[in-house]
Structure formats: C-alpha cells, structure tokens
Amino acid sequence: MQGFILHTQRVKDEDLIVYILSKNKVLKTYRFYGLRHSSILNGYKIDFATEDNPSFLPRLKDVLHIGFLWITQREKMFLWQEFIRLLYAHLKDIDELDNFYFELLDECAKKFLKQNPKRVIIDAYIQILEFEGRLHKDFICFSCDEKIHKEVTLLRAFLPAHNLCALGYTFQKDKLKIFYENKNSSIFEDEEIEKIYHLIKEGL
C-alpha cells in the first residue's frame, strides 16, 4: 500500500507514531526504533505494510521511500512540508476519507518539479475548499451579509468580506471569480501570490 507521511510523533526511546494518508484513510501506526533502515520524514511518499497488533496500534513495516525528483531542493521541500503540516491539522481527526486527498497530493508532488511550488499549493488549496463545499463563490460578506461588488478582503479559508468589515488581504473580485472557476493561480501577480500563500498558512 502507498501513502504520504503526514506527521510523526516520537514516543519512548526512539520509537515513532506515524500518521499516514493512504487512498481512503489516515492511518495511525507504530514504528519501532530498531527499523531504522528506511527514512521516515513528514511529506515523504512511501510504500508500506502494516501488521495488526490487538493491544496497540498497527505496526508499520516494510517501508520503501518513493522519492520525488525535487526532494533535494531545500526550498521546495520546506514548502511541501508546510503544506503537509496544514493538511495533517485538517485531517488528523478523520478516519475514512475520499481518495481525493491522496490523488491531490500525488498530483501536487508531480507539479512541484517544474512549477512554482507556492502556486501549486494555492491551486490545491482552492480545490480542497471546493471539494469540501467551503468555497464562497457568491461573495457575500461574512460580517454584514451584503454582496461584495469590487474588492474582496479574504480571511482564513478564503472567507470573503468587505474591506471595511475585516482586516485582511484585498483582491479584485473579477480575478477571484476567474481563479475560483479555473483553479489556476496564473492570473495573479507574484505579489498577490505571496499574500494568498500567507493566508493559506493560517490553515484550512
């Protein structure tokens, strides 16, 4: 089976509790210190097996790291792990999942090779919001419940507001509409990308 390591938690000695996003669930597994021959890092894609343990967590075994071609590029790996931490915080309390999340990470990992990683993450972020039914395409201000006509102030999870109703980054509504429709951040300038990425770091 394959999955992405979302989080590791050190326990007694050097053993680890490892959270893995597989195609249909988040697995919580136990990794013994004695099995150090394969890498266990947040964000890694691995092929693995589990062994049931009636008295504790399933044991993680037969781990094989499936490398990305860009994995030695420090900046890309840093951004990738930031995104993984964001996803872990969002999914950690959910057991059964649609394969959407696994497939999305798989696609993002491929795009990281040739595309701007922040733009890849932004495009993935909005896909998650839409998949979960949390993308506010109607541009109704969350504070005053009135329609927003030109400039939209975005808050965490792209919650929209008038610029007089909330403090946040402001964007042209027409640009946001195109972005929401196409799920492609190429419409934004680099300065706008930095603002959107800062919003994303606040969480899903």
C-alpha atoms as an extended CHARMM CRD file, in Angstrom:
* protein
*
       204  EXT
         1         1  MET       CA              0.0000000000        0.0000000000        0.0000000000  PROA      1               0.0000000000
         2         2  GLN       CA              1.1240000000        3.5900000000       -0.6020000000  PROA      2               0.0000000000
         3         3  GLY       CA              0.6800000000        6.7710000000        1.3560000000  PROA      3               0.0000000000
         4         4  PHE       CA              2.0800000000       10.1430000000        2.3870000000  PROA      4               0.0000000000
         5         5  ILE       CA              3.5610000000       10.6790000000        5.8360000000  PROA      5               0.0000000000
         6         6  LEU       CA              1.5320000000       13.4830000000        7.4090000000  PROA      6               0.0000000000
         7         7  HSD       CA              3.0940000000       13.5380000000       10.8620000000  PROA      7               0.0000000000
         8         8  THR       CA              5.4820000000       11.6840000000       13.1350000000  PROA      8               0.0000000000
         9         9  GLN       CA              5.4290000000       11.7290000000       16.9220000000  PROA      9               0.0000000000
        10        10  ARG       CA              8.3610000000       10.4650000000       18.9570000000  PROA      10              0.0000000000
        11        11  VAL       CA              7.4620000000        8.2090000000       21.8650000000  PROA      11              0.0000000000
        12        12  LYS       CA              9.6010000000        6.1260000000       24.2350000000  PROA      12              0.0000000000
        13        13  ASP       CA             13.2570000000        5.8830000000       23.2680000000  PROA      13              0.0000000000
        14        14  GLU       CA             13.3190000000        6.4820000000       19.5010000000  PROA      14              0.0000000000
        15        15  ASP       CA             10.0690000000        4.7900000000       18.5170000000  PROA      15              0.0000000000
        16        16  LEU       CA              7.5890000000        6.7460000000       16.4170000000  PROA      16              0.0000000000
        17        17  ILE       CA              3.8630000000        7.0780000000       15.9830000000  PROA      17              0.0000000000
        18        18  VAL       CA              3.4190000000        7.7150000000       12.2650000000  PROA      18              0.0000000000
        19        19  TYR       CA              0.3030000000        9.2090000000       10.6580000000  PROA      19              0.0000000000
        20        20  ILE       CA             -0.0440000000        8.2130000000        7.0040000000  PROA      20              0.0000000000
        21        21  LEU       CA             -2.5220000000        9.4620000000        4.4140000000  PROA      21              0.0000000000
        22        22  SER       CA             -3.4530000000        6.4530000000        2.2830000000  PROA      22              0.0000000000
        23        23  LYS       CA             -6.0050000000        6.4630000000       -0.5180000000  PROA      23              0.0000000000
        24        24  ASN       CA             -9.0150000000        6.1130000000        1.7540000000  PROA      24              0.0000000000
        25        25  LYS       CA             -7.9870000000        6.8850000000        5.3280000000  PROA      25              0.0000000000
        26        26  VAL       CA             -5.4990000000        8.4210000000        7.7330000000  PROA      26              0.0000000000
        27        27  LEU       CA             -3.6170000000        5.5560000000        9.3580000000  PROA      27              0.0000000000
        28        28  LYS       CA             -2.0930000000        5.8570000000       12.8150000000  PROA      28              0.0000000000
        29        29  THR       CA              0.7580000000        3.3480000000       13.0440000000  PROA      29              0.0000000000
        30        30  TYR       CA              3.6730000000        2.4440000000       15.3130000000  PROA      30              0.0000000000
        31        31  ARG       CA              7.2640000000        2.3530000000       14.1030000000  PROA      31              0.0000000000
        32        32  PHE       CA              9.9090000000        0.6170000000       16.1890000000  PROA      32              0.0000000000
        33        33  TYR       CA             13.3110000000        2.2580000000       16.5930000000  PROA      33              0.0000000000
        34        34  GLY       CA             15.0920000000       -0.9050000000       15.5330000000  PROA      34              0.0000000000
        35        35  LEU       CA             13.7570000000       -0.4790000000       11.9820000000  PROA      35              0.0000000000
        36        36  ARG       CA             15.8970000000        2.4840000000       11.0150000000  PROA      36              0.0000000000
        37        37  HSD       CA             16.9130000000        1.3090000000        7.5660000000  PROA      37              0.0000000000
        38        38  SER       CA             14.3130000000        3.4550000000        5.7420000000  PROA      38              0.0000000000
        39        39  SER       CA             13.5970000000        7.1630000000        6.0300000000  PROA      39              0.0000000000
        40        40  ILE       CA             10.5530000000        8.4230000000        7.9080000000  PROA      40              0.0000000000
        41        41  LEU       CA             10.0340000000       12.1470000000        7.3300000000  PROA      41              0.0000000000
        42        42  ASN       CA              6.9490000000       14.3120000000        7.0410000000  PROA      42              0.0000000000
        43        43  GLY       CA              5.9030000000       14.6490000000        3.4220000000  PROA      43              0.0000000000
        44        44  TYR       CA              7.5910000000       11.5100000000        2.1570000000  PROA      44              0.0000000000
        45        45  LYS       CA              5.6020000000        9.1980000000       -0.0690000000  PROA      45              0.0000000000
        46        46  ILE       CA              6.1330000000        5.5900000000        0.9560000000  PROA      46              0.0000000000
        47        47  ASP       CA              5.1720000000        2.0800000000        0.0470000000  PROA      47              0.0000000000
        48        48  PHE       CA              4.4920000000        0.1390000000        3.2320000000  PROA      48              0.0000000000
        49        49  ALA       CA              2.6740000000       -2.6380000000        5.0220000000  PROA      49              0.0000000000
        50        50  THR       CA              1.0540000000       -2.8260000000        8.4490000000  PROA      50              0.0000000000
        51        51  GLU       CA              0.8090000000       -5.6390000000       10.9340000000  PROA      51              0.0000000000
        52        52  ASP       CA             -2.1770000000       -5.7070000000       13.2900000000  PROA      52              0.0000000000
        53        53  ASN       CA             -1.4990000000       -5.5150000000       16.9970000000  PROA      53              0.0000000000
        54        54  PRO       CA             -4.5910000000       -6.3170000000       19.0940000000  PROA      54              0.0000000000
        55        55  SER       CA             -3.2440000000       -4.4800000000       22.1430000000  PROA      55              0.0000000000
        56        56  PHE       CA             -1.9020000000       -1.3680000000       20.4260000000  PROA      56              0.0000000000
        57        57  LEU       CA             -1.5240000000        0.4480000000       17.1030000000  PROA      57              0.0000000000
        58        58  PRO       CA             -0.8030000000       -1.4240000000       13.8770000000  PROA      58              0.0000000000
        59        59  ARG       CA              2.9410000000       -1.8670000000       13.3550000000  PROA      59              0.0000000000
        60        60  LEU       CA              4.4440000000       -0.0660000000       10.3600000000  PROA      60              0.0000000000
        61        61  LYS       CA              6.8080000000       -2.3080000000        8.4200000000  PROA      61              0.0000000000
        62        62  ASP       CA              8.3900000000       -2.9300000000        5.0060000000  PROA      62              0.0000000000
        63        63  VAL       CA              8.7360000000        0.8040000000        4.3750000000  PROA      63              0.0000000000
        64        64  LEU       CA             10.1000000000        1.8700000000        0.9870000000  PROA      64              0.0000000000
        65        65  HSD       CA             10.6250000000        5.5590000000        0.2630000000  PROA      65              0.0000000000
        66        66  ILE       CA              9.2150000000        6.6620000000       -3.1130000000  PROA      66              0.0000000000
        67        67  GLY       CA             11.3820000000        9.6880000000       -3.9180000000  PROA      67              0.0000000000
        68        68  PHE       CA             10.4780000000       12.8950000000       -5.7450000000  PROA      68              0.0000000000
        69        69  LEU       CA             12.9830000000       14.2810000000       -8.2590000000  PROA      69              0.0000000000
        70        70  TRP       CA             12.9440000000       17.6450000000       -6.4590000000  PROA      70              0.0000000000
        71        71  ILE       CA             13.3810000000       16.2740000000       -2.9360000000  PROA      71              0.0000000000
        72        72  THR       CA             16.9360000000       17.6230000000       -2.5480000000  PROA      72              0.0000000000
        73        73  GLN       CA             15.8070000000       21.1740000000       -3.3630000000  PROA      73              0.0000000000
        74        74  ARG       CA             15.6160000000       22.6790000000        0.1020000000  PROA      74              0.0000000000
        75        75  GLU       CA             13.1150000000       25.4620000000       -0.5780000000  PROA      75              0.0000000000
        76        76  LYS       CA             10.6700000000       23.1570000000       -2.3370000000  PROA      76              0.0000000000
        77        77  MET       CA             10.9140000000       20.5660000000        0.4210000000  PROA      77              0.0000000000
        78        78  PHE       CA             10.3060000000       23.2420000000        3.0610000000  PROA      78              0.0000000000
        79        79  LEU       CA              7.1470000000       24.4410000000        1.2950000000  PROA      79              0.0000000000
        80        80  TRP       CA              5.9980000000       20.8590000000        0.7300000000  PROA      80              0.0000000000
        81        81  GLN       CA              6.3240000000       20.0510000000        4.4230000000  PROA      81              0.0000000000
        82        82  GLU       CA              4.4560000000       23.2440000000        5.3270000000  PROA      82              0.0000000000
        83        83  PHE       CA              1.5840000000       22.0870000000        3.1420000000  PROA      83              0.0000000000
        84        84  ILE       CA              1.7100000000       18.5990000000        4.6520000000  PROA      84              0.0000000000
        85        85  ARG       CA              1.5000000000       20.0590000000        8.1820000000  PROA      85              0.0000000000
        86        86  LEU       CA             -1.5010000000       22.1090000000        7.1120000000  PROA      86              0.0000000000
        87        87  LEU       CA             -3.2120000000       19.0220000000        5.7250000000  PROA      87              0.0000000000
        88        88  TYR       CA             -2.4090000000       16.9640000000        8.8250000000  PROA      88              0.0000000000
        89        89  ALA       CA             -4.0040000000       19.5730000000       11.0900000000  PROA      89              0.0000000000
        90        90  HSD       CA             -7.0890000000       19.4770000000        8.8700000000  PROA      90              0.0000000000
        91        91  LEU       CA             -7.4330000000       15.6950000000        8.5530000000  PROA      91              0.0000000000
        92        92  LYS       CA             -5.9380000000       14.2890000000       11.7640000000  PROA      92              0.0000000000
        93        93  ASP       CA             -9.2630000000       13.5140000000       13.4560000000  PROA      93              0.0000000000
        94        94  ILE       CA            -10.8300000000       11.8660000000       10.3980000000  PROA      94              0.0000000000
        95        95  ASP       CA            -10.5570000000        8.1240000000        9.7990000000  PROA      95              0.0000000000
        96        96  GLU       CA            -12.2600000000        7.3550000000        6.4750000000  PROA      96              0.0000000000
        97        97  LEU       CA            -11.5350000000        9.6690000000        3.5440000000  PROA      97              0.0000000000
        98        98  ASP       CA            -12.3470000000       10.0690000000       -0.1120000000  PROA      98              0.0000000000
        99        99  ASN       CA             -9.3250000000        9.3130000000       -2.3220000000  PROA      99              0.0000000000
       100       100  PHE       CA             -9.4470000000       12.9710000000       -3.4150000000  PROA      100             0.0000000000
       101       101  TYR       CA             -6.8140000000       13.9930000000       -0.8480000000  PROA      101             0.0000000000
       102       102  PHE       CA             -4.3300000000       11.2650000000       -1.7840000000  PROA      102             0.0000000000
       103       103  GLU       CA             -4.7380000000       11.9330000000       -5.5070000000  PROA      103             0.0000000000
       104       104  LEU       CA             -4.3760000000       15.6760000000       -4.9460000000  PROA      104             0.0000000000
       105       105  LEU       CA             -1.0820000000       15.2350000000       -3.0790000000  PROA      105             0.0000000000
       106       106  ASP       CA              0.1400000000       12.8520000000       -5.7510000000  PROA      106             0.0000000000
       107       107  GLU       CA             -0.6040000000       15.4180000000       -8.4540000000  PROA      107             0.0000000000
       108       108  CYS       CA              0.9850000000       18.2420000000       -6.4590000000  PROA      108             0.0000000000
       109       109  ALA       CA              4.1840000000       16.2370000000       -5.9800000000  PROA      109             0.0000000000
       110       110  LYS       CA              4.4730000000       15.8410000000       -9.7590000000  PROA      110             0.0000000000
       111       111  LYS       CA              3.8210000000       19.5410000000      -10.4120000000  PROA      111             0.0000000000
       112       112  PHE       CA              6.4560000000       20.6230000000       -7.8620000000  PROA      112             0.0000000000
       113       113  LEU       CA              9.1730000000       19.5240000000      -10.2850000000  PROA      113             0.0000000000
       114       114  LYS       CA              8.5320000000       22.1940000000      -12.9290000000  PROA      114             0.0000000000
       115       115  GLN       CA              6.0410000000       24.6680000000      -11.4580000000  PROA      115             0.0000000000
       116       116  ASN       CA              6.2320000000       27.3530000000       -8.7880000000  PROA      116             0.0000000000
       117       117  PRO       CA              5.5120000000       25.4080000000       -5.5760000000  PROA      117             0.0000000000
       118       118  LYS       CA              3.5260000000       28.2060000000       -3.9360000000  PROA      118             0.0000000000
       119       119  ARG       CA              1.2390000000       28.3810000000       -6.9500000000  PROA      119             0.0000000000
       120       120  VAL       CA              0.8250000000       24.5900000000       -6.8870000000  PROA      120             0.0000000000
       121       121  ILE       CA             -0.1740000000       24.7600000000       -3.2100000000  PROA      121             0.0000000000
       122       122  ILE       CA             -2.5900000000       27.6360000000       -3.8210000000  PROA      122             0.0000000000
       123       123  ASP       CA             -4.2840000000       25.7240000000       -6.6370000000  PROA      123             0.0000000000
       124       124  ALA       CA             -4.5370000000       22.6420000000       -4.4040000000  PROA      124             0.0000000000
       125       125  TYR       CA             -5.9020000000       24.6770000000       -1.5060000000  PROA      125             0.0000000000
       126       126  ILE       CA             -8.8070000000       26.0280000000       -3.5200000000  PROA      126             0.0000000000
       127       127  GLN       CA             -9.5660000000       22.5380000000       -4.8420000000  PROA      127             0.0000000000
       128       128  ILE       CA             -9.8520000000       21.3450000000       -1.2460000000  PROA      128             0.0000000000
       129       129  LEU       CA            -12.2070000000       24.1940000000       -0.3350000000  PROA      129             0.0000000000
       130       130  GLU       CA            -14.4310000000       23.4500000000       -3.3180000000  PROA      130             0.0000000000
       131       131  PHE       CA            -14.3880000000       19.6810000000       -2.7180000000  PROA      131             0.0000000000
       132       132  GLU       CA            -15.4850000000       20.2430000000        0.8750000000  PROA      132             0.0000000000
       133       133  GLY       CA            -18.1980000000       22.7230000000       -0.1140000000  PROA      133             0.0000000000
       134       134  ARG       CA            -16.4860000000       25.6270000000        1.6480000000  PROA      134             0.0000000000
       135       135  LEU       CA            -15.6210000000       27.8620000000       -1.3080000000  PROA      135             0.0000000000
       136       136  HSD       CA            -17.6470000000       31.0880000000       -1.1340000000  PROA      136             0.0000000000
       137       137  LYS       CA            -18.3250000000       31.8120000000       -4.7860000000  PROA      137             0.0000000000
       138       138  ASP       CA            -21.2640000000       34.0960000000       -4.0140000000  PROA      138             0.0000000000
       139       139  PHE       CA            -19.0080000000       36.7860000000       -2.4970000000  PROA      139             0.0000000000
       140       140  ILE       CA            -21.3330000000       37.5820000000        0.3900000000  PROA      140             0.0000000000
       141       141  CYS       CA            -19.5580000000       39.3680000000        3.2290000000  PROA      141             0.0000000000
       142       142  PHE       CA            -19.4190000000       37.0870000000        6.2640000000  PROA      142             0.0000000000
       143       143  SER       CA            -19.7040000000       40.0940000000        8.5740000000  PROA      143             0.0000000000
       144       144  CYS       CA            -22.6030000000       42.1400000000        7.1810000000  PROA      144             0.0000000000
       145       145  ASP       CA            -24.2390000000       39.5690000000        4.8480000000  PROA      145             0.0000000000
       146       146  GLU       CA            -24.1880000000       42.0620000000        1.9700000000  PROA      146             0.0000000000
       147       147  LYS       CA            -22.9780000000       41.3830000000       -1.5730000000  PROA      147             0.0000000000
       148       148  ILE       CA            -19.3760000000       42.3460000000       -2.3360000000  PROA      148             0.0000000000
       149       149  HSD       CA            -19.1020000000       44.1730000000       -5.6630000000  PROA      149             0.0000000000
       150       150  LYS       CA            -15.4870000000       45.0750000000       -6.4870000000  PROA      150             0.0000000000
       151       151  GLU       CA            -12.7780000000       44.4630000000       -3.9120000000  PROA      151             0.0000000000
       152       152  VAL       CA            -12.8540000000       41.3620000000       -1.7190000000  PROA      152             0.0000000000
       153       153  THR       CA            -10.9650000000       41.0100000000        1.5340000000  PROA      153             0.0000000000
       154       154  LEU       CA            -10.0780000000       37.3690000000        2.1180000000  PROA      154             0.0000000000
       155       155  LEU       CA             -9.5890000000       35.7750000000        5.5110000000  PROA      155             0.0000000000
       156       156  ARG       CA             -8.6220000000       32.2290000000        6.5190000000  PROA      156             0.0000000000
       157       157  ALA       CA            -10.1220000000       29.5620000000        4.2340000000  PROA      157             0.0000000000
       158       158  PHE       CA            -10.8540000000       32.3600000000        1.7340000000  PROA      158             0.0000000000
       159       159  LEU       CA            -13.7500000000       33.6950000000        3.8000000000  PROA      159             0.0000000000
       160       160  PRO       CA            -14.8800000000       36.8780000000        1.9650000000  PROA      160             0.0000000000
       161       161  ALA       CA            -15.5540000000       40.2890000000        3.4720000000  PROA      161             0.0000000000
       162       162  HSD       CA            -15.7900000000       43.9480000000        2.5510000000  PROA      162             0.0000000000
       163       163  ASN       CA            -12.5320000000       45.7830000000        3.1790000000  PROA      163             0.0000000000
       164       164  LEU       CA            -14.3530000000       47.9250000000        5.7480000000  PROA      164             0.0000000000
       165       165  CYS       CA            -15.7230000000       44.8740000000        7.5630000000  PROA      165             0.0000000000
       166       166  ALA       CA            -12.4880000000       42.9760000000        8.1940000000  PROA      166             0.0000000000
       167       167  LEU       CA             -8.7160000000       43.2780000000        8.1680000000  PROA      167             0.0000000000
       168       168  GLY       CA             -7.0360000000       41.1040000000        5.5900000000  PROA      168             0.0000000000
       169       169  TYR       CA             -5.6190000000       40.9930000000        2.0840000000  PROA      169             0.0000000000
       170       170  THR       CA             -7.7750000000       42.5590000000       -0.6140000000  PROA      170             0.0000000000
       171       171  PHE       CA             -8.1710000000       41.2890000000       -4.1810000000  PROA      171             0.0000000000
       172       172  GLN       CA            -10.1830000000       42.2370000000       -7.2420000000  PROA      172             0.0000000000
       173       173  LYS       CA            -13.4300000000       40.2850000000       -7.3350000000  PROA      173             0.0000000000
       174       174  ASP       CA            -13.1420000000       39.6550000000      -11.0830000000  PROA      174             0.0000000000
       175       175  LYS       CA             -9.7450000000       37.9960000000      -10.6060000000  PROA      175             0.0000000000
       176       176  LEU       CA            -11.0350000000       35.8340000000       -7.7990000000  PROA      176             0.0000000000
       177       177  LYS       CA            -14.0080000000       34.7190000000       -9.9000000000  PROA      177             0.0000000000
       178       178  ILE       CA            -11.6710000000       33.5330000000      -12.6710000000  PROA      178             0.0000000000
       179       179  PHE       CA             -9.4250000000       31.8280000000      -10.1140000000  PROA      179             0.0000000000
       180       180  TYR       CA            -12.3650000000       30.0640000000       -8.4730000000  PROA      180             0.0000000000
       181       181  GLU       CA            -13.6160000000       28.8790000000      -11.8380000000  PROA      181             0.0000000000
       182       182  ASN       CA            -10.3140000000       27.6220000000      -13.2580000000  PROA      182             0.0000000000
       183       183  LYS       CA             -8.4800000000       26.5960000000      -10.0360000000  PROA      183             0.0000000000
       184       184  ASN       CA             -5.3700000000       28.1290000000      -11.5950000000  PROA      184             0.0000000000
       185       185  SER       CA             -3.3910000000       30.8760000000       -9.8720000000  PROA      185             0.0000000000
       186       186  SER       CA             -1.6470000000       32.0300000000      -13.0610000000  PROA      186             0.0000000000
       187       187  ILE       CA             -3.9790000000       35.0410000000      -13.1400000000  PROA      187             0.0000000000
       188       188  PHE       CA             -2.2340000000       36.5030000000      -10.0890000000  PROA      188             0.0000000000
       189       189  GLU       CA              0.9850000000       38.5280000000       -9.9620000000  PROA      189             0.0000000000
       190       190  ASP       CA              3.8230000000       37.3180000000       -7.7360000000  PROA      190             0.0000000000
       191       191  GLU       CA              2.9680000000       39.8950000000       -5.0710000000  PROA      191             0.0000000000
       192       192  GLU       CA             -0.6010000000       38.6050000000       -4.9330000000  PROA      192             0.0000000000
       193       193  ILE       CA              0.6670000000       35.0300000000       -4.7170000000  PROA      193             0.0000000000
       194       194  GLU       CA              2.6660000000       35.9360000000       -1.6040000000  PROA      194             0.0000000000
       195       195  LYS       CA             -0.4460000000       37.4070000000        0.0100000000  PROA      195             0.0000000000
       196       196  ILE       CA             -2.5760000000       34.3760000000       -0.7980000000  PROA      196             0.0000000000
       197       197  TYR       CA              0.1190000000       31.9960000000        0.4360000000  PROA      197             0.0000000000
       198       198  HSD       CA              0.3020000000       33.9120000000        3.7160000000  PROA      198             0.0000000000
       199       199  LEU       CA             -3.4530000000       33.3790000000        4.0940000000  PROA      199             0.0000000000
       200       200  ILE       CA             -3.1030000000       29.6780000000        3.3790000000  PROA      200             0.0000000000
       201       201  LYS       CA             -0.5320000000       29.2810000000        6.1510000000  PROA      201             0.0000000000
       202       202  GLU       CA             -3.2360000000       30.3010000000        8.6220000000  PROA      202             0.0000000000
       203       203  GLY       CA             -4.9150000000       26.9560000000        7.9830000000  PROA      203             0.0000000000
       204       204  LEU       CA             -7.7630000000       25.2180000000        6.2320000000  PROA      204             0.0000000000
